Structure formats: structure tokens, C-alpha cells
Amino acid sequence: MITHNMEQGTDEWFAVRCGIPTGSKFKDLITSTGAPSKSMETYAANLAGDLYAGKPLDSFEGNQWTDRGTELEPQARASYQFLNDSEVVETGFVTPDSGLYGVSPDGLINDDGMVEFKCLKTANHIGALIYYSKNKKSPPAYIQQIQGQMMVCEREWCDLVFYHPDLPMLVIRNEPDDKIVEGLRSQLVGVIRERDRILKIINEY
């Protein structure tokens, strides 16, 4: 495991991620149950384009809700640290030793834990509260990212934290799921192979 210490969102951060599969896009590789996603080939094409250009070509530049999440994350971190009496260590980007893929965790805790913050708009935050009340587990939309982060960072647990300044905070402890991790590892091999095949075609022009 290699930890790249830089601020997330900087040119250096974008450079180290360029053209490789990353945690926020693991949902394009597998479903929340670990089955192959139909989006893998499209994702491979995007990765090939980024690798050829040496920069992200169609990167998401954010909206009012992602900007809000970024602004609220320090509050979420402070509330979580106070509640759990633990220190969250921020980091930039983490890859396996191969450097073939990576994740940008919101924070690492001691030697075995990590945390992922979600600062959602009101309806989505309440939706997460309702889902957990009914199912006692994390909403499916976040499973791929969390499982992938634990796999890459070699962690035994990840707290998924839903934070809203005016509503109850929800903390859901997640542990590695072997079936999902196995599916992700397989698809990572597949998407890298497909990316390289497409890149070879682009380079022929």
C-alpha cells in the first residue's frame, strides 16, 4: 500500500489519479452485491481517453451539493471525532503497491479503521436515516466505494457517516465483504485490460 500525501482536488491529486480506476467510480465496475456492472466498458473508454491525454477529459466539476459537502466535511469530521473520541487522519490518495488503481479516503483511524463522510441535501439525508432504520445496513449506493476503500487501504472497518448540521448524524460501521471484494478485484483486472486495449487503438491514429 502506498499513501500519496497531497491535498485532494489539487493538480497533483488529479495527476496521480489520471487514467486509473478510482473509488468513486467503483460503482461502474460492480453492483452493490459484487456482480459485474454494465458500465465497465464505458468507464474503460473514459480511462483510456484520460491516459492518452494525460489529464481528466470529462471530469465532474461539481455543483451546489458537492460544494456544500466539501464545506460541511470539516464540521462532520469534528462531530465524528468528538462523538468517538478518536483522531481522523486526512490523506490524499492511496494505491496498492502496483499503483494500478486507488482511492481517496476521507480519513484513516488508527491502524485498522477509516471513515467516509456524506453531507447530503435534506431529502437524501433523511432517506439514509429511513433506509438504515428499516434495513440496519448502509444504503446500496455507497457499498462499492466503501468496500473498495477498505480493500485498498487494508482496513478492517469503515464508518459511513451521514452528516447534516440540523439533523441527526448517522454512523454506520461497515466491515469487508469477501464476495464484493472478490467481484471488485476481478473487474479491476478487466477494466484495466479493456482500457489498455482501447488505448492501443487510440494510439494507432
C-alpha positions in Angstrom: 0.0 0.0 0.0 1.3 3.5 -0.9 -0.1 6.6 0.6 0.2 9.8 -1.5 0.1 12.8 0.8 -1.4 15.7 -1.0 -4.5 17.8 -0.8 -7.5 16.3 -2.6 -8.7 18.4 -5.6 -5.2 19.8 -6.4 -3.4 19.4 -9.7 -1.1 16.9 -8.1 -4.0 14.8 -6.9 -5.6 14.8 -10.3 -2.3 13.8 -11.9 -1.8 10.7 -9.6 -5.3 9.5 -10.4 -5.3 10.1 -14.1 -6.2 7.1 -16.2 -6.6 4.6 -13.3 -9.8 3.2 -11.7 -10.7 5.1 -8.5 -13.0 4.5 -5.6 -15.8 7.0 -6.5 -16.2 5.1 -9.8 -16.1 1.5 -8.4 -19.9 1.6 -8.9 -19.1 1.5 -12.6 -17.3 -1.9 -12.1 -19.7 -3.8 -9.8 -23.1 -3.6 -8.3 -23.7 -3.3 -4.6 -23.8 -7.1 -4.4 -20.5 -7.6 -6.2 -21.9 -8.5 -9.6 -20.3 -7.0 -12.8 -21.7 -3.6 -13.8 -22.8 -2.9 -17.4 -21.0 0.4 -17.2 -17.5 -1.1 -17.1 -16.8 -0.8 -20.9 -17.8 2.9 -20.9 -15.6 3.5 -17.9 -12.7 1.8 -19.6 -13.1 4.1 -22.6 -13.0 7.2 -20.4 -9.9 5.9 -18.6 -8.2 5.3 -21.9 -9.0 8.8 -23.1 -7.7 10.3 -19.8 -4.5 8.3 -20.1 -3.9 9.3 -23.7 -4.5 13.0 -22.9 -2.6 12.9 -19.6 -5.4 14.7 -17.9 -9.1 14.1 -17.0 -11.2 14.9 -20.1 -14.7 14.8 -18.8 -14.2 15.2 -15.0 -17.2 16.3 -12.9 -16.5 19.8 -11.8 -19.1 19.8 -9.0 -22.4 21.5 -8.3 -24.0 23.3 -5.3 -24.5 20.0 -3.5 -20.9 18.7 -3.9 -19.6 22.2 -2.9 -21.9 22.1 0.1 -20.5 18.6 1.0 -16.9 19.9 0.8 -17.8 22.9 3.0 -19.5 20.7 5.6 -16.9 18.0 5.8 -14.8 19.7 8.5 -17.9 20.0 10.7 -18.7 16.4 10.1 -15.1 15.3 10.9 -15.1 17.4 14.1 -18.5 16.0 15.2 -17.4 12.4 14.5 -14.1 12.8 16.4 -15.9 14.3 19.4 -18.5 11.5 19.4 -16.0 8.7 19.1 -13.1 10.3 20.9 -10.8 9.4 18.0 -8.5 11.2 15.6 -9.2 11.2 11.9 -6.0 11.4 9.9 -6.6 13.0 6.5 -4.8 11.7 3.4 -4.7 12.4 -0.3 -4.7 9.2 -2.3 -4.0 5.6 -1.6 -3.0 2.9 -4.0 -1.8 -0.7 -3.8 1.9 -1.2 -4.3 1.2 -1.8 -8.0 -0.3 1.7 -8.4 -2.9 0.3 -10.8 -5.9 1.8 -9.0 -6.6 3.9 -5.9 -9.0 5.6 -3.5 -9.3 9.0 -1.8 -10.4 8.2 1.7 -11.9 11.0 3.9 -9.8 9.8 6.8 -7.9 6.9 8.4 -8.3 5.9 12.1 -5.5 4.2 14.0 -4.2 1.1 12.1 -7.4 -0.6 11.3 -10.2 1.9 10.7 -11.3 4.6 8.3 -14.2 6.9 7.7 -16.3 8.2 4.8 -18.4 11.3 5.2 -21.6 12.1 3.2 -23.1 15.6 3.7 -26.2 15.3 1.6 -29.2 17.6 1.0 -32.1 17.2 3.4 -34.2 14.7 1.5 -31.3 12.4 0.8 -30.0 12.6 4.4 -33.5 11.7 5.7 -33.7 9.0 3.1 -30.5 7.5 4.5 -32.0 7.6 8.1 -35.1 5.9 6.9 -33.2 3.2 5.0 -31.0 2.4 7.9 -34.0 2.3 10.3 -35.6 -0.3 8.1 -32.6 -2.3 7.0 -29.9 -1.8 9.6 -27.2 -1.5 7.0 -25.6 1.0 4.6 -27.6 2.2 1.6 -26.6 0.3 -1.6 -25.3 3.5 -3.4 -22.2 3.6 -1.2 -21.3 0.0 -0.8 -18.8 -0.2 -3.8 -16.8 2.8 -2.7 -16.6 1.7 1.0 -15.7 -1.9 0.2 -13.1 -0.7 -2.3 -11.6 1.8 0.2 -11.2 -0.9 2.8 -9.6 -3.3 0.3 -7.1 -0.7 -1.0 -6.3 0.8 2.5 -6.1 -2.7 4.1 -8.6 -1.7 6.8 -10.8 -3.8 9.0 -13.7 -1.4 9.2 -15.1 1.8 7.7 -17.6 4.1 9.4 -20.0 5.6 6.8 -21.1 8.9 8.3 -24.2 10.9 7.1 -23.9 14.4 8.5 -26.4 17.3 8.3 -25.9 20.4 10.6 -29.6 20.5 11.5 -30.5 16.8 11.6 -29.3 13.7 13.5 -25.9 12.3 12.4 -25.9 8.7 11.3 -22.8 6.5 11.7 -22.9 3.0 10.1 -20.0 0.6 10.8 -19.1 -1.5 7.7 -16.7 -4.5 7.5 -15.2 -6.1 4.5 -17.5 -8.3 2.4 -15.5 -11.1 0.7 -18.0 -11.5 -2.1 -18.0 -7.9 -3.1 -14.2 -7.5 -2.8 -13.7 -10.6 -5.0 -16.0 -9.2 -7.6 -14.2 -5.8 -7.5 -10.8 -7.3 -7.8 -11.9 -9.3 -10.9 -13.5 -6.2 -12.5 -10.4 -4.1 -11.8 -8.4 -6.6 -13.8 -11.0 -6.5 -16.5 -11.3 -2.7 -16.8 -7.5 -2.2 -16.9 -7.2 -4.8 -19.6 -10.1 -3.1 -21.6 -8.6 0.4 -21.0 -5.2 -0.7 -22.4 -6.9 -2.4 -25.4 -8.8 0.9 -26.2 -5.6 3.0 -25.6 -3.8 0.8 -28.2 -6.5 1.6 -30.8 -6.3 5.4 -30.0 -2.6 5.3 -30.4 -2.9 3.9 -33.9 -4.4 7.2 -35.2 
